[in-house]
Amino acid sequence: MASFEVSGACTLNGEITPQGAKNEALQVICATLLTSEKVTIRNIPDILDVNKLIDLLTGLGVEVEQEEPGVCSFCAKTLHPDYLQDPEFVRKASGLRGSIMVVGPLLARFGLVYAPRPGGDKIGRRRLDTHFIGFEKLGASFGSESGSELYRIEAAQLRGCDMLLDEASVTGTANILMAAVMAKGKTTIYNAACEPYVQQLCKLLLRMGAKISGVGSNLLVVEGVPQLHGADHTILPDMIEVGSFIGMAAMTHSELTIKDTAFGDLGIIPDAFRRMGVCIERQGNSIHVPRQDCYEIETFIDGSIMTIADAPWPGLTPDLISVFLVVATQAKGSVLIHQKMFESRLFFVDKLIDMGAQIILCDPHRATVIGNERLKLRPTVMTSPDIRAGVALLIAAMCADGKSVIHNIEQIDRGYQRIDERLNAIGAKINRI
């Protein structure tokens, strides 16, 4: 198990460019299974979760060719569906939550899929009911194999229908969408997720010959087509990494320019940081964060404590809640952090409390942070529980007065591409051990 040794109280300076979006990459790479023709994906992040998914597709028979760094072509002309029951596939897919998104496209092409229970972050319950209920609405049958950890999803012919998703699940919407594009007839999906990841998936599917309307809204209408063809697609910059870099600049009192952010696709992320008192200047598609000696959290008009809460898009993405929480520890003022989606995502705050942060964990979903701009966080030894908490702890360690150690950094590597090398290039002091 690798660890980071982080020397804190460092100042960052210069420019950094975000990687391709992890969540989008997992979706669009799975979409290449929908056609026998070549699909080229650009700006692919070199991270563990994406590389594991590409390895899974290779085992299925997909021909993957790396044309240049960050650019791969995928050709799913000859697939081996039996591999889905192979113990090797079960083992690999069980450790990757994104593996569930191979079900939709394979169901559309072959009518029979076996899927293990996927893994991923341990941040609370992450049910898959939305996915499987959607497949059933399209005419598939769903069940568990006797004495097996595999799910069996089967459909002689997928047929379009009207459906209301019980939650605006991003991966659920993507999975159902990929199944529906080749279903017979029209499919109407109400309460669909509309995150940029889903919009990007829709744009790729449209280039492949799908018929989708309502892109960017919570109502998607899909006219099924008999087959799809090849296409070329470029992944957006990762908005979670953009937010993480903004948080790092604020916490370390640094001046930093984040290049090529696709600013128009960041939603309310910049404004949410401004409510935390962080100065953000837009420079075209780039973001400049000037050095600030202190930043002050706003209050509501009546003077009551500010609340930062996640919400379905265009609300604040839950993947940045951990970053906002750690940024609040060094601010002037107080804030209530409300993580509505996952009941275990805030449990990493005990490590921040050990570092001297003033945080009250109200319940599994809410934490009150009493910011103290004069408080120096203490260095400590900690373990990363998941991707997003891991980078929040890294930010805290970079701010602390001394040397900290973060274990289990494989969790960080799952979502952040060579984060130590890239941050060291702009002034961080992170040693991988």
C-alpha positions, -999 to +999 in steps of 0.1 A: +000+000+000+015+034-011+014+065+010+019+103+006+043+121+028+032+157+026+052+187+039+027+214+047+027+252+048+037+253+011+026+279-014+016+270-049+023+292-079+019+288-116-005+271-139-022+236-139-045+219-163-072+196-152-074+160-165-103+146-185-135+140-165-134+106-147-172+102-145-177+110-182-148+087-193-165+057-176-197+064-194-184+071-229-160+042-229-189+019-221-208+034-250-182+021-274-198-014-268-229-003-287-213-005-322-190-028-341-173+002-357-143+022-343-150+049-317-122+073-308-121+089-273-099+118-266-087+134-233-090+101-214-076+105-179-048+081-169-063+070-136-069+036-120-107+034-124-106+042-161-076+019-168-095-009-150-125-004-171-104-004-203-089-037-191-124-051-186-134-042-222-102-057-235-112-090-218-146-088-235-129-087-268-128-050-275-098-040-296-082-010-278-055+010-295-037+039-278-031+063-306-013+089-284-013+098-247-049+103-236-064+092-270-077+056-275-097+040-302-122+012-293-136-014-317-162-038-303-166-058-335-159-092-319-171-096-284-171-126-260-202-123-238-193-156-220-164-136-204-191-120-182-194-152-162-156-158-160-143-156-124-116-131-137-143-107-149-163-111-117-133-103-096-123-073-117-158-059-121-166-063-084-138-038-076-151-011-100-185+006-097-183+019-132-184-017-145-222-016-140-225+006-171-215-022-195-249-037-188-270-012-208-250-014-241-245-052-239-282-057-232-290-036-263-266-057-285-270-092-272-302-094-251-284-112-222-260-099-197-245-112-165-233-086-140-215-089-106-222-065-078-198-036-085-175-021-060-162+015-056-161+040-028-173+030+007-194+061+012-227+046+021-255+028+003-253+031-035-283+011-047-287-001-082-325-003-083-328+026-107-307+008-133-326-025-131-361-011-128-353+009-159-342-022-178-374-040-167-395-011-180-378-016-213-388-053-213-359-071-197-362-096-169-339-094-139-328-119-113-299-134-094-283-167-104-289-194-077-258-196-055-241-169-075-231-133-070-241-126-105-272-107-117-289-120-149-305-095-172-323-108-203-345-094-230-355-109-263-364-075-276-361-042-257-391-019-263-395+018-257-418+030-229-424+059-206-406+057-173-401+079-142-367+073-125-371+070-088-339+091-084-320+113-108-291+089-108-262+098-132-250+063-138-286+050-138-296+075-165-266+067-186-271+030-183-308+031-193-301+056-220-275+033-236-300+004-235-328+026-249-310+040-280-315+006-298-348-004-282-378-006-306-400+025-304-399+056-283-386+058-248-394+088-225-372+092-194-386+115-167-364+127-138-333+119-158-300+132-146-287+162-167-251+165-154-226+175-181-214+139-180-248+127-192-250+156-218-216+145-231-228+109-234-258+120-253-236+140-277-215+110-284-246+088-289-260+114-313-227+113-333-231+075-334-265+078-350-288+077-320-320+099-319-322+117-286-340+150-277-341+170-245-303+168-239-295+190-209-329+187-194-345+162-169-367+148-197-350+127-224-369+113-254-352+085-273-363+071-307-347+036-310-325+029-340-315-005-353-278+001-351-251+027-343-218+036-361-184+049-351-176+084-339-150+107-324-155+122-290-135+145-266-140+143-229-146+175-209-121+187-182-129+172-148-149+198-129-142+179-096-105+184-102-111+221-111-129+225-077-101+206-059-075+230-073-096+261-063-098+247-028-060+240-027-052+276-038-075+290-011-062+268+017-026+274+009-030+312+003-016+306-032-019+323-066-029+298-092-042+297-127-063+267-137-062+263-175-088+250-200-116+244-175-146+245-199-159+272-176-194+271-191-198+235-179-189+242-143-224+252-132-226+268-098-192+256-086-174+290-090-203+308-073-203+283-044-167+291-038-174+328-039-200+323-012-171+308+008-152+340+003-128+326-023-120+351-051-123+336-085-115+355-117-126+341-151-101+344-179-118+329-209-119+292-203-094+295-175-097+304-138-073+326-119-073+324-081-054+353-067-035+351-034-057+358-004-045+362+032-080+353+044-114+345+030-147+351+048-178+329+045-210+348+036-241+346+057-277+346+046-295+380+043-310+376+078-275+369+092-281+332+097-253+306+091-245+298+055-255+263+042-235+245+015-255+215+002-253+191-027-282+188-051-289+172-085-275+192-114-275+221-119-271+221-081-237+216-065-222+182-072-218+159-042-183+150-052-170+184-041-187+185-007-155+171+010-134+199-006-158+226+005-158+212+041-120+213+044-118+248+028-142+260+055-118+251+083-095+279+074-121+305+066-135+334+087-170+324+097-191+293+100-210+271+076-233+241+077-222+214+052-251+192+042-243+161+023-277+147+013-268+117-009-244+094+010-246+088+047-209+079+052-192+106+031-186+129+060-171+104+083-136+115+073-140+147+094-126+129+125-092+131+108-096+169+103-107+172+140-075+154+150-056+181+130-073+208+151-102+218+129-133+229+147-161+207+133-193+194+148-206+163+131-243+168+136-254+135+120-242+113+091-253+139+066-245+173+083-214+189+098-210+224+111-176+240+105-164+268+126-138+285+105-107+300+121-083+319+098-056+320+125-058+282+132-029+262+120-038+226+113-016+201+130+002+174+109-009+139+115-010+103+100-043+094+083-058+070+058-078+079+027-113+063+029-124+072-006-114+093-037-130+126-027-122+125+010-087+115+001-080+146-019-097+167+009-072+152+033-044+160+009-055+196+008-055+197+046-021+182+048-007+208+023-020+235+046-008+219+079+022+232+098+045+202+095+048+168+078+017+145+074+014+110+061-017+098+041-020+060+037-041+041+011-035+067-016-047+041-042-080+057-035-067+091-046-051+075-077-084+061-087-096+096-096-066+119-098-040+115-125-004+116-111-016+142-086+017+143-067+038+150-098+015+177-111+012+195-078+049+193-071+055+211-104+038+242-090+053+242-055+038+213-035+060+190-014+045+156-018+066+124-016+051+091-027+064+063-004 
